[in-house]
Amino acid sequence: MTPASKDGMDASVTHSPLAERLRPKSLGEVVGQQHLLGGGMPLRIAFESGQPHSCILWGPPGVGKTTIARLMASSFDAHFITISAVLGGVKDIREAVEQATVWQGQGDGSGKRTIVFVDEVHRFNKSQQDAFLPHVESGLFTFIGATTENPSFEVNSALLSRAVVYVLQPLSEVDLKQIIAKVLVERALPAIEKIANEAVERLIAYADGDARRLLNTLESLNVAARSEKITEVTDAWLLKVLGERLRRYDKGGEQFYDTISALHKSVRGSDPDAALYWFMRMLDGGAEPRYMARRLIRMASEDIGLADPRALRLALDAAEVYERLGSPEGELALAQCVVYLAVAPKSNAVYKAFNEAKAFIKKDGTRPVPLHLRNAPTRLMKELDYGKNYRYAHDEEDGFAAGENYFPEGMATPGFYRPVNRGLEIRISDKLNELKLKNNQKN
């Protein structure tokens, strides 16, 4: 049992972190995310419907993902099971299934719903994520996943198709000021009575949209204030106490995602100095270098592509060097990559082709694979003309089967990929034009 404190209160409550003590107990107490929780908004409608549904809450740290999941459990009068994908595994999933089965009862309506909340769900591998599917499908429990990573890349498509994705945003300056005001009004920091306006602005810039970071910082200040018998937090005292921890991402207070956007646009705009400036601003502000490495890999694919295929390899190498050396030595490799990406020839031709092909497939029907393109490993398939009249390109002149069609029958050539007139894509364009001419001559 949890021991009780001298005043009769639960000791686990009195000693719990400030962020946990101030966690909203109702939907009306939630600060921010009004694009989801405001009147008529998707999550508000879900709460009011009384019918929970599986979902994935995607957003940066400290924006309310766990809070929303817990409020769903209380709102729907459901049992709440939490699994940390960082520490847990299939054993935890199995135990959750067993508990949910017991709570469900005998199927006579006497049982209670169960919500299984998986924090950092992107840390689970494919087989671990797959373990949820049959139970989500059967309705044994409602699945809620929380992730800071793009679920399109980190969550299995099968699980993703069974869950609604809600995108949470970093808390605004107004939101964070509201939290500070609440802390002071409720005297959640006994030693602190007032925080000067300049100190509030600095705290908000440091929090960078993260309520948990803000509350943890305030809790640290309360300890220092009690020790020094300080009742008002001034900007000067704040800097003295926390020092380097209060470095901002920028002098103007822009949000984290604005800064990474500036870096990306500087690389795309082929300005190495500006790219280095934003890159160093992020590192100086405490950005995780591994996150920066992932973004650089993305830039190499999206904005450079086949204009200079070496860019992607260099980005991967830079990420590997950082893994081997760590900070600060490994950061130089990332900086080298930033400069290379900025000066490399640019092309988004593959990126555009990818998106066009994706959109086309979504709206187009499932066309059958032409017989001549099908594999024929069995006698029956050969008798059905699988692979018949297929032309093996290596046996053709110049290794190219001129006039051959590789699309489903009746489908026009869509022309997704259109090389730009820069870098290696100049040569790729020449090659494609040459092959097109051969096709036309054959046809």
N, C-alpha and C positions, 0 to 999 in steps of 0.2 A: 504494500500500500504506500501511497505518497505521504510523506510526513507532513504534519501541520506546523505552521509557524506559531509563535507565541501569542499572536493576536487572534489565533483561530483560523487564519486564512491558509489556503493551500500553499505550501512552500514552493511548489513548482510554479505557481502563478506569480508570487512575489519576486522570485528570482529569475523569471523568464525575461528574455530581451524586450526592450521597449517596442520593437517592431511587432513582436508577438502580442504584447499586452494591448497595443492599439489596433490590432487587426479588426476590421469592421465586423460587427455582429449581424448587420442587416444590409440589404441592398442600398438603402438610403444613405448609409455611412460611407459607401465606397467613393473615393476621390478619383476623378478621371474616368476615362473609357466611356464617355457619354455617347460616342458614336456606336457603341454596342449596348449600353445600359440605359440610355435615355428613353423617354417615352416613345413608343412605337418602334424602337430599335430592336435588332434581331435577338440579342440575349435577354432583353427585358421581356419580349414576347414569349421566349422560351420559359422564363421564370413564371410568368403569369399563366401560362398554359397548364402548368401542373404536370407536364409530361416531359421528363428528362430525355435527352438524346445524346448519343456519343458525339464527342467533339474534341478538337485539338486547339489549345490556346497557345498561339504563337506570338512571342514578343520578347523584348529585352528583359533583363533582370529587374525585379523590384517594381513591377507595374500592376500586380494584382492577380496573377494567374492562379496561384494557390488559394488566394482569398475567394475568388469567384467559384472555384471548384468546391470549396468548403460550404459556401453559401448555397450552392446547388443542393448539396446533401441535406442541409437543414431545411431549405425551402421545400424540398420534395420528401421530407421525413424519411430519408434513406440512410442506411448504414454507410459509413465512409471508410474505405481502406486506402492507405497511402503506400505506394511502392516507389522507392528511389531507384531509378535506372542506373545511377552511379554505383550504388552498393548492392542492389538486388540482382535476382536472376530467376531462372525458371522455378526454383523452389518457392520463391515468394509468390509467383503467379499461381502455382499449384495450391498453396495455402489460401490465397484469396478466393480461388474457385471453390475450395472446400467450405470456407466460411459463407460465401454467397449462397451455396447450395443449402446449407443449414438454415440460413436466414430466409430463404425463399419459401420454406415450409413444404407442405405436401401438394402444392398446386391448387389448394382450395380457397385461395384468396386471403389466407390468414397471415401469409408471410410479408416481409418488408423488402423494399427495393434495396439494391446495393449499388454504390458508385465506387468504381476502382479508379483512383487517381494515380497516374504515373508521372512523376516529376522527371524532367530531362529525358523524355521518352526517346529522343534521338540517340541516346547512349546504348539502348538495347539493339542487339543485332537482329538480323532478319528472322531467325528461328524463334527468338524470344518474342518479337512482335507478332509473329504468326500464331504464337500460343494463345493470344487473346481472341483470335478470329471466331472460332466455333462458339465461344461463350457470349461474344457480342452479338453474333448471328442468332443465337437461341434466345437472347434476351435475359440470360442469367444475371448479367449486370450491365450497367451503363459505363462505358469507358470514357475517361477524360484524360487526355495527355497534355502535358505542358512542355514547351520547347523554346529555346532561344534561337534554334536553327531553322532554316527554311524547310518546312515539312515536305515540300515537293521533292527534295533531295534526300532527306534523312528518314522519312517514314515510308514503310512499304505501301505500294499502291493499293493492295488489297485492304489494308487497314484504313488507308486514307479515303478510300471510296465509301467506307462505312461511317465516316465521321465528318462533321461540319467543321471547317477551319475558321476560327475567329482570330483576327489580327489585332493585337493590343499595341497601343502606342506608348512611347515614353511620356511620363507625366509632364505637363506644361509648367511654366513658371508660376502661373496662378494656382495650379493644383498643389505644388510644393509649398507655396506660401500658406495655403489653407491648412496643410498638415502641420506646419510650424505653429500657426495660430492655435490649432486644436491642442497641441502639446502644451503650450503655455497656459491656455484657459483651463485645461484639466489638471494643471500642476503635475504633469507626468514627469517633470524634471524638478524635483524638490529644491535643488540648490540654485536654480536659475529662475529669475523673475522676469527678465527682459532680454531681448536680443536686438541690438542696434540695427537700423536699416541696412547699413553697409555690410554688416556681418551676415544678415539674411541673404543679401544678394550674392555674397561670396559662397555661402552654404548651398544655395540653389544652383549656382554654376558648377560647384563641385559634385553635387548629387547627380547632375546630368540626366535628369528624368527618372532616377531610381529612388523610390521612396524608402526602400530598405537601407540604402547607403546613407540617405539623409538621417534616418532615425538612429542608425548605429553611430553616426558622427555626433549627433546630439547627445546620445547616451555617454559617449566618451567625454564630451564637454562637461556634462553634469558631474562626472567623477572628478575632473580637474577643478571645476568651480568649487565643489565641496571641499577639496583639499586646500585650495588657496583662499577660501571664504569670499568668493566672487559671486555677486548676484546678477550682474549685467554682463552679457557677452558683447564686447566691442570688437571692431574689426582688427585692431592692433593685437588685442589679447588672443583672438582667434588664430591669427597668423603665428603668434608666439607659441601657442599650445600645439597646433597641428602642423605648422610649417609646410614641408614638402607635400604632405597629403592633400593640401588644398590647391595644388596646381590645376589650372583650368585647361580645357582643350583650346580655348581661344580667349582673347581679351574682350570680345563682344558678347560672350555668353551664348553663342549658337549651340545647338544640340549636337550630340555625337554623330548622328546620321547626316547632318548637314556637312560636317567636316569630312566624313568619308566620301560624301558626294563631291565635295570640292576637289579632293584628291583624284577621284575617278575622272572628273571632267578635265582636270589639268593634264592627266596622262593622255586622255582622248584628244586634247587640244595640242599635244606635242610640245608642252612647256616643261622641261625637266626641272628648272628652278622652282616653279610654282608647285610641281608635284613633290619635290623634296621638302618644300616649306610645309605643306599640309601633312606629309608623312611624318616629319619630325614633330609637328604640333601634336599629332595623335600619340606618338610615343611619349612625348614629354607629359602629356595629360594622363598617361597610364593605360593607354589602349593595349590590349593583349596582342603581342607580336604574331602569334599564331593566327589570330583573326585577320591581321593585316596581310599575312602570307596568303590566306585563302582568297582575300579580295584581289590580290595581285594576280593570282591564277585565273580568277574570273575575268579580269581586265584583259589578260592575254588572249583568252578565248573570244570574248565579246567584241573587243575593239581593234584587235590586230589580226587574229585568225591566220588565214593562209597567206596574208601579205608578207608575214615573216613567221613561219612555224617555229623558228628557234625561240621566239619569245615565250611560248608556253613551256618549252623545256627549261628555259632559264628560270622561269617562275617556280617550277617544280624543284629545280636544283636549289634555289634560294630558300625554299621552305625546308628542304632536307638539311641544308647547312645550318639553318637556325635550330632545328631539332638536335643537331649534334653539338653545337657550340652554346646555345642558349643566349641569354642577355648578359652583357651588352655586345659581345663579339659577333654573335649571329645577326644582329641588326644591320651590320654593314652589308651583308649579302642581300638583305631585303632592300636596302637603299640602292645598291647596284642594280637590282631588278627594276626598281622604280624609274631610275634614269633610263635604262634600256627600253622599257615599255614606252616611255615618253617620246624617245627619239625614233622608235621603230615606225615603219610605214603602217598606216592604219587601214583596216577593212572590217566592216561589219557584215560582209556578204554572207558568210556562213551563218552568223547569228540571225540575219533576216530570213535566210533560206530555212533554217531550223524552225522559226516561228511560223512561216508560211506553210511549211509541210505539216506542222502540228495542227494548225487551224484547218487545213484542207482535209486531213484524216478525220478530224472531229465531225465535219459536216458531210463527208462523202460516205457512201455505202461501202460495205465490205466486198470488194471486188475479188473474184476468184483468180488464183495464180494461173497464168497460161500453161497449157500442158507442156510446152517445150521447155519451160523453166523449172518444172517439177523434177525432183529427184526420183529415181526408179530403182530402189534397192531390192525389190522382189519381182518375181516373174509375173505376178498378177498386174503389178503396176506397169510393167513394160507392155503387157497385152492391152492395157488401157491407154496406151500411147503416152504415158508419162515420160518426159524427156525426149520424145521423138522430134527429130529435125533441129535439136539444139546444136548450135554452132560453137565449138570450143575455140575461144578467142586466140589461144596460144598457137593453134594450127593455122590461123588465118594470116594473110599478108600484114606485116608490121604489128602482129599481135592484136589486130582489131577486126571484129566481125562487122564490116560496114553494112548498114541497112538493117541490122538486127533490132528487134523491138524488145525492150525489157519491162514495159509497163503492161498492166492488165489490158485485155482486148477492149477496144473502143474508147480508151482513155487518151485524151490529148496530152502531149508533153507539157507539163506545167511550168517549167522554167524557173524553179525555186532559186537555184544558185546563179547569181549574176556577178562575176568577178569585177572588182574595181580596177582602175587603171593605175595601181600603185604596187610597189614591191614585187614579190614573187607572183602575185595574181596577174600581172601583165603577161607573164609567160604561160600561166594557167589558161588565161583567156585566149591566147594565141593557139594553144593546144586544142581547146574545146572548139574553136572556130575551124581548125583543120579537120577535126573528126566530124564536125557537122557537114562540112563540104563533102567529105567522103560518103557520108550517109545519103546526102542529097543526090550524089552521082549514082549511087547504087539503086536508089529508089526511082 
